[in-house]
């Protein structure tokens, strides 16, 4: 009887188009964010990934100001920001202060754009904190295409990226271009950041890109298992957040962030 009731409740929840779109969107973003996030944590560039979201906020609000879709402005600015950070080379992990200044300026620039066109004040909240229940069919297809392209690009550089992350001197001696790999990876991370921002907002990108990856790295040291586990955890946490939001009427972003943080704390405690 309990199983039948659970299936009935699940079917009722998925009867709405916006809920189906939300589950599909979080699955697409979760897989991409988990893989990219695993490498971000491994390379000590989690803060750089967070900064990309703030940089993208300026692009999204700027695009809205001139009448374009905010998502494409967000995507374009994050990719440019990722390329710029990648050009700094491996030293990016040591430049948290500079990154912090840049992201603060980018966030201020986004607020300035909103000052000139206050009609998008409501859209700004969605950009800052996400609006997973407002993903349209067109955005869903765009996210799927970008996700596949980003994963394909990441697979192409995965071997060199892993070598550059673990043993940069040896990788460089074997002909791996550290700066080129860094630029390509952060450009891919920018795509993942833009897609994650659609779900949890630019302020909580950590919830999908860092928390599941950090949890996975505390559960296994194997590369293949770790990457797969990070993606799986990101998807499961996002889906659990959607279910919890549906039955509690609390924001899905809150639940996704809370579940991700809880998983990280639990994995850290068990490891100790």
C-alpha positions as CSV (number, residue, x, y, z in Angstrom):
1,X,0.0,0.0,0.0
2,X,2.9,2.4,0.9
3,X,4.6,1.7,-2.4
4,X,1.4,2.3,-4.3
5,X,0.8,5.6,-2.5
6,X,4.4,6.7,-3.2
7,X,4.0,5.9,-6.9
8,X,0.7,7.8,-6.9
9,X,2.3,10.9,-5.3
10,X,5.3,10.7,-7.7
11,X,2.9,10.5,-10.7
12,X,1.0,13.5,-9.4
13,X,4.1,15.5,-9.0
14,X,5.3,14.7,-12.6
15,X,1.9,15.6,-14.0
16,X,3.1,19.2,-14.3
17,X,5.2,20.3,-17.2
18,X,7.3,22.6,-15.0
19,X,8.2,19.7,-12.7
20,X,9.2,17.4,-15.6
21,X,11.3,20.2,-17.0
22,X,12.9,20.8,-13.6
23,X,13.8,17.1,-13.2
24,X,15.3,17.0,-16.7
25,X,17.2,20.2,-16.2
26,X,18.7,19.1,-12.9
27,X,19.7,15.8,-14.4
28,X,21.6,17.6,-17.3
29,X,23.2,20.1,-15.0
30,X,24.0,17.6,-12.3
31,X,26.0,15.3,-14.6
32,X,28.0,18.2,-16.0
33,X,28.5,20.0,-12.7
34,X,29.6,16.8,-11.0
35,X,32.3,16.0,-13.5
36,X,33.6,19.6,-13.8
37,X,33.3,20.1,-10.1
38,X,35.5,17.1,-9.4
39,X,38.3,18.6,-11.4
40,X,37.8,22.0,-9.9
41,X,38.2,20.6,-6.4
42,X,41.1,18.5,-7.4
43,X,42.9,21.5,-8.9
44,X,42.1,23.8,-5.9
45,X,40.1,26.1,-8.2
46,X,36.7,25.9,-6.4
47,X,36.8,29.6,-5.6
48,X,37.5,30.4,-9.2
49,X,34.4,28.4,-10.2
50,X,32.3,30.4,-7.7
51,X,33.7,33.7,-9.1
52,X,32.6,32.7,-12.6
53,X,29.0,32.8,-11.5
54,X,29.4,36.4,-10.2
55,X,31.0,37.4,-13.5
56,X,28.1,35.8,-15.4
57,X,25.6,37.9,-13.4
58,X,26.9,41.0,-15.0
59,X,26.6,39.4,-18.4
60,X,23.0,38.3,-17.7
61,X,21.8,41.7,-16.4
62,X,23.6,43.4,-19.3
63,X,21.9,41.2,-21.8
64,X,18.5,41.8,-20.2
65,X,19.2,45.6,-20.4
66,X,19.6,45.5,-24.2
67,X,16.7,43.1,-24.7
68,X,18.5,39.7,-25.0
69,X,17.9,36.5,-23.1
70,X,19.7,36.7,-19.8
71,X,21.0,33.1,-20.1
72,X,23.0,33.9,-23.2
73,X,24.5,36.9,-21.5
74,X,25.4,34.8,-18.5
75,X,26.9,32.1,-20.7
76,X,29.0,34.5,-22.8
77,X,30.4,36.5,-19.8
78,X,31.3,33.3,-17.9
79,X,33.1,31.8,-20.8
80,X,35.1,35.1,-21.3
81,X,35.8,35.1,-17.6
82,X,37.0,31.5,-17.6
83,X,39.3,32.1,-20.6
84,X,40.7,35.1,-18.8
85,X,41.4,33.2,-15.6
86,X,42.9,30.3,-17.6
87,X,45.3,32.7,-19.2
88,X,46.7,33.4,-15.7
89,X,48.0,29.9,-15.8
90,X,48.4,27.5,-12.8
91,X,48.9,30.5,-10.6
92,X,45.2,31.1,-10.5
93,X,44.9,28.9,-7.3
94,X,47.2,31.5,-5.6
95,X,45.2,34.6,-6.6
96,X,42.1,34.4,-4.4
97,X,42.4,38.0,-3.5
98,X,42.5,39.2,-7.1
99,X,39.6,36.9,-8.0
100,X,37.6,38.2,-5.1
101,X,38.0,41.8,-6.2
102,X,37.0,40.8,-9.8
103,X,33.9,39.0,-8.7
104,X,32.8,41.8,-6.3
105,X,33.2,44.3,-9.2
106,X,31.2,42.0,-11.5
107,X,28.4,41.7,-9.0
108,X,28.3,45.5,-8.6
109,X,28.3,46.0,-12.3
110,X,25.3,43.7,-12.5
111,X,23.5,45.7,-9.9
112,X,24.3,48.9,-11.8
113,X,22.7,47.5,-14.9
114,X,19.6,46.7,-12.9
115,X,19.6,50.3,-11.6
116,X,19.2,51.5,-15.2
117,X,16.4,49.1,-15.9
118,X,14.5,48.2,-12.8
119,X,11.9,46.2,-14.7
120,X,14.3,43.2,-14.4
121,X,14.5,43.3,-10.6
122,X,12.5,40.1,-10.3
123,X,14.6,38.4,-12.9
124,X,17.7,39.4,-10.8
125,X,16.4,37.4,-7.9
126,X,16.1,34.4,-10.2
127,X,19.7,34.9,-11.4
128,X,21.0,35.3,-7.9
129,X,19.1,32.3,-6.3
130,X,18.0,30.3,-9.3
131,X,14.6,29.4,-10.7
132,X,14.6,25.7,-11.5
133,X,10.8,25.6,-11.7
134,X,10.9,28.2,-14.5
135,X,13.0,26.3,-17.1
136,X,11.4,26.5,-20.5
137,X,11.5,23.8,-23.2
138,X,13.8,26.0,-25.3
139,X,16.2,26.5,-22.4
140,X,16.1,22.8,-21.7
141,X,17.2,22.0,-25.2
142,X,19.9,24.6,-25.1
143,X,21.2,23.2,-21.8
144,X,21.2,19.7,-23.2
145,X,23.2,20.7,-26.2
146,X,25.7,22.8,-24.2
147,X,26.1,20.0,-21.7
148,X,26.9,17.4,-24.3
149,X,29.4,19.7,-26.0
150,X,31.1,20.5,-22.7
151,X,31.3,16.9,-21.6
152,X,32.8,16.0,-25.1
153,X,35.4,18.8,-24.8
154,X,36.3,17.7,-21.2
155,X,36.7,14.1,-22.3
156,X,39.1,15.3,-25.1
157,X,41.4,17.0,-22.6
158,X,40.8,14.7,-19.6
159,X,44.1,12.8,-19.7
160,X,46.2,16.0,-20.0
161,X,44.1,17.8,-17.5
162,X,44.5,15.0,-14.9
163,X,48.2,14.9,-15.5
164,X,48.5,18.7,-15.2
165,X,46.4,18.6,-12.0
166,X,48.4,15.9,-10.2
167,X,52.0,16.4,-11.5
168,X,52.2,19.6,-13.5
169,X,56.0,19.5,-13.9
170,X,56.0,16.0,-15.2
171,X,53.1,16.8,-17.5
172,X,54.9,19.8,-18.9
173,X,58.0,17.7,-19.5
174,X,55.9,15.3,-21.5
175,X,54.5,18.0,-23.7
176,X,51.3,18.9,-22.0
177,X,50.6,22.7,-22.4
178,X,49.6,23.7,-18.9
179,X,48.2,27.1,-19.9
180,X,46.3,25.7,-22.8
181,X,44.7,23.0,-20.7
182,X,43.9,25.5,-18.0
183,X,42.2,27.9,-20.5
184,X,40.2,25.1,-22.1
185,X,39.1,23.6,-18.7
186,X,38.0,26.9,-17.2
187,X,36.1,27.7,-20.4
188,X,34.3,24.3,-19.9
189,X,33.8,25.2,-16.2
190,X,32.2,28.4,-17.3
191,X,29.6,26.5,-19.3
192,X,28.9,24.3,-16.3
193,X,28.7,27.4,-14.1
194,X,26.2,29.1,-16.4
195,X,24.0,26.0,-16.4
196,X,24.2,25.5,-12.7
197,X,23.2,29.2,-12.2
198,X,20.0,28.4,-14.0
199,X,19.2,25.9,-11.2
200,X,20.6,27.3,-8.0
201,X,21.6,30.9,-8.9
202,X,25.0,32.5,-9.1
203,X,25.3,32.9,-5.3
204,X,24.9,29.1,-4.7
205,X,26.8,27.6,-7.6
206,X,28.9,25.8,-4.9
207,X,25.8,23.7,-4.1
208,X,26.0,21.7,-7.3
209,X,29.6,22.2,-8.5
210,X,31.6,21.8,-5.3
211,X,29.6,20.0,-2.6
212,X,29.0,16.8,-4.5
213,X,32.5,16.7,-5.9
214,X,34.1,17.3,-2.5
215,X,31.9,14.6,-0.9
216,X,32.9,12.2,-3.7
217,X,36.6,12.8,-3.1
218,X,36.2,12.0,0.6
219,X,34.5,8.7,-0.3
220,X,36.9,7.4,-2.9
221,X,40.4,8.2,-4.2
222,X,39.8,6.5,-7.6
223,X,39.5,8.9,-10.5
224,X,36.8,7.0,-12.4
225,X,34.7,6.2,-9.4
226,X,35.1,9.7,-8.0
227,X,33.9,11.4,-11.2
228,X,30.9,9.1,-11.5
229,X,30.1,9.4,-7.8
230,X,30.3,13.3,-8.0
231,X,27.8,13.3,-10.9
232,X,25.5,10.8,-9.3
233,X,25.5,12.8,-6.0
234,X,24.8,16.1,-7.8
235,X,21.8,14.6,-9.7
236,X,20.4,12.8,-6.6
237,X,20.8,15.9,-4.4
238,X,19.1,18.1,-7.0
239,X,16.2,15.6,-7.4
240,X,15.8,15.2,-3.6
241,X,15.7,19.0,-3.3
242,X,12.9,19.2,-5.9
243,X,10.9,16.5,-4.1
244,X,11.4,18.2,-0.8
245,X,10.4,21.6,-2.3
246,X,7.3,20.2,-3.8
247,X,6.0,18.7,-0.5
248,X,7.2,21.5,1.8
249,X,6.7,24.6,-0.4
250,X,10.2,25.7,0.6
251,X,12.6,26.9,-2.1
252,X,14.2,24.1,-4.1
253,X,17.5,26.0,-4.0
254,X,17.5,25.9,-0.2
255,X,16.9,22.1,-0.2
256,X,19.6,21.4,-2.8
257,X,22.2,23.5,-0.9
258,X,21.2,21.9,2.5
259,X,21.3,18.3,1.2
260,X,24.7,19.0,-0.4
261,X,26.1,20.4,2.7
262,X,24.7,17.6,4.8
263,X,26.2,15.0,2.5
264,X,29.6,16.7,2.7
265,X,29.5,16.8,6.5
266,X,28.4,13.1,6.7
267,X,31.2,12.0,4.3
268,X,33.8,14.0,6.3
269,X,32.6,12.5,9.6
270,X,32.7,9.0,8.3
271,X,36.1,9.4,6.8
272,X,37.5,10.7,10.1
